[in-house]
Structure formats: C-alpha cells, structure tokens
C-alpha cells in the first residue's frame, strides 16, 4: 500500500465513523429522529392524546 491509499482509507473510515456516531446520537434522543411536525405518531411520543392504559 502506498501513502495515498492509506490516507484515502483513513478519510473514508473517518466519514463512516462520523455517520454512525451521528445516528447513535440521534437515536438516543428518543422517537424516530425525524422531527414532530407532521408526524402521525407525535401523540405517542409526547402525550398529545389519551394514551394511558386502563389496567
């Protein structure tokens, strides 16, 4: 392997790690991560409706 191949491989690896880390960070915030405006399930995440159980 020459130096340019190693540098390009490291850049691709860094981009991949950044994408995965961003996905994990978004997932940790809860919900689907797509925002609530226009989401048909927004009431499930934020209690917009009567979602309580009758146990």
Beta strands, then each sheet from edge to edge (+ up, - down):
end
